[in-house]
Amino acid sequence: MNNKVIATIDITTPSGQKILRELQCKRAVKIEYTLPVGIENAPSHKEVFSKLLDDLSEHYGVDMHKIVSL
């Protein structure tokens, strides 16, 4: 006998948000959030930070990579 139930709740609605808040307080409930569509190919935080350092280096004329180590 399976003692687990999987439910999908639309948390973009007020009633869905209320249900989620109620479930978050329960010890028997494990909540998993799905990744937003298109996030699979998103750059990592290191790639984003490196690009930021590139932009700052170009703007200020200083190699920011030498100042801030990753």
Phi, psi and omega in degrees: 000129180275126182256018181238149177230137176251126180234147175251124182243128177278102184273011174275353179254154178301321180291323177295320177295323179294316178300316180298315179301319180294321181287330182297337182276352185267133181289335183276357185255131174247121183256129177239131179259135177280154177285144176298151180298133178090359183280348183301325184258014181291146179291154178285167179297328179292322178294319180294316181294321178297318177297320176299316179295324176299313181297317179294320179299316180293319183293315185265351179072025180230142179284098183291338178296329179284331181282318182246120179264140180274000000 
